[in-house]
Amino acid sequence: MDWFVPGHFKEAVPISGGPSHIAVLNRTPHPNAAKLFVNWFLSREGQLAVQKISSKQPEGVDSRRIDIPKDMIPEEFRRSEKRKFFDMDTPKNRDDRSTLKFINSVWKRR
């Protein structure tokens, strides 16, 4: 067994919001503060901070913003125009019914 990095996949590299998802609760006590935070989080400075913090993890998180430096992200985890990507967060790719069906069929064989 070994760790798979995106470059191992010849078809395409999966890309996802993963740990960088953000949500705002309905009827939050301070809606303007929530908007302010979301705006900062998505800003150049916010995404740079997220990317910097996540770079301490082995795989890092490559922000989708293209106006921030990527040198802190290991090269094999950086998005590149040379690689094909598929977005795992689209409704089509999020549908995991076929995957679950396959997993369940494997478990039934045991």
C-alpha positions as CSV (number, residue, x, y, z in Angstrom):
1,M,0.0,0.0,0.0
2,D,1.1,3.5,-0.7
3,W,-0.2,7.1,-0.6
4,F,-1.8,8.2,-3.9
5,V,-1.0,11.7,-5.1
6,P,-3.1,13.3,-7.9
7,G,-0.4,12.6,-10.5
8,H,-1.0,8.9,-10.2
9,F,-4.3,9.2,-12.0
10,K,-3.9,9.4,-15.8
11,E,-7.7,10.1,-16.4
12,A,-8.0,13.2,-14.3
13,V,-7.3,14.7,-10.9
14,P,-10.2,15.0,-8.5
15,I,-10.8,18.4,-7.2
16,S,-13.1,19.3,-4.3
17,G,-13.9,22.0,-1.9
18,G,-13.2,19.5,0.8
19,P,-12.0,21.1,4.0
20,S,-12.6,24.6,2.6
21,H,-16.4,24.5,2.5
22,I,-18.2,27.2,4.4
23,A,-21.8,27.6,5.4
24,V,-23.9,30.2,7.2
25,L,-26.6,29.2,9.5
26,N,-30.1,30.5,8.9
27,R,-31.2,33.2,11.3
28,T,-27.7,33.7,12.7
29,P,-27.6,36.1,15.7
30,H,-25.3,38.4,13.8
31,P,-26.0,38.1,10.1
32,N,-23.7,41.1,9.2
33,A,-20.8,39.5,11.0
34,A,-21.4,36.2,9.2
35,K,-21.4,38.1,5.8
36,L,-18.3,39.9,6.8
37,F,-16.5,36.6,7.7
38,V,-17.6,34.9,4.5
39,N,-16.5,37.8,2.4
40,W,-13.1,37.7,4.2
41,F,-12.8,33.9,3.9
42,L,-13.4,34.1,0.1
43,S,-11.1,37.1,-0.3
44,R,-7.5,36.9,-1.5
45,E,-6.3,37.4,2.1
46,G,-8.7,34.8,3.5
47,Q,-7.8,32.1,1.0
48,L,-4.1,32.8,1.4
49,A,-4.6,32.3,5.2
50,V,-6.5,29.0,4.6
51,Q,-3.9,27.8,2.2
52,K,-1.1,28.7,4.5
53,I,-2.7,26.9,7.5
54,S,-3.5,23.9,5.4
55,S,0.0,23.7,3.9
56,K,1.1,22.2,7.3
57,Q,-0.9,19.1,6.3
58,P,0.9,16.6,4.0
59,E,-1.4,17.3,1.0
60,G,-2.2,21.0,1.6
61,V,-5.2,22.7,0.2
62,D,-4.8,24.5,-3.1
63,S,-7.2,27.4,-3.1
64,R,-9.2,27.8,-6.3
65,R,-8.1,31.4,-6.3
66,I,-5.5,32.0,-9.0
67,D,-4.2,35.3,-7.6
68,I,-2.4,33.8,-4.7
69,P,1.0,32.1,-4.6
70,K,1.0,28.3,-4.7
71,D,4.6,27.6,-3.7
72,M,3.5,26.5,-0.2
73,I,1.4,23.6,-1.7
74,P,3.4,20.5,-2.7
75,E,3.7,20.4,-6.4
76,E,1.8,17.2,-6.8
77,F,-1.2,18.7,-5.1
78,R,-1.3,22.0,-7.0
79,R,-3.8,22.5,-9.8
80,S,-2.1,22.9,-13.2
81,E,-3.2,23.7,-16.7
82,K,-1.2,20.6,-17.8
83,R,-3.6,18.3,-15.9
84,K,-7.2,17.4,-16.4
85,F,-9.5,17.9,-13.4
86,F,-13.0,16.8,-12.6
87,D,-15.0,18.6,-10.0
88,M,-16.2,16.2,-7.3
89,D,-18.6,18.7,-6.0
90,T,-20.9,18.9,-9.0
91,P,-24.3,17.4,-8.5
92,K,-23.5,14.6,-11.0
93,N,-20.3,13.7,-9.3
94,R,-21.7,13.9,-5.8
95,D,-24.3,11.3,-6.5
96,D,-22.8,8.3,-4.8
97,R,-25.6,5.8,-5.4
98,S,-23.6,3.8,-7.9
99,T,-20.6,3.6,-5.6
100,L,-22.7,2.5,-2.7
101,K,-24.4,-0.1,-4.9
102,F,-21.0,-1.5,-5.8
103,I,-19.8,-1.5,-2.2
104,N,-22.9,-3.2,-1.0
105,S,-22.6,-5.9,-3.8
106,V,-19.0,-6.6,-2.7
107,W,-20.1,-6.9,1.0
108,K,-22.9,-9.3,0.0
109,R,-20.4,-11.6,-1.7
110,R,-18.5,-12.2,1.6
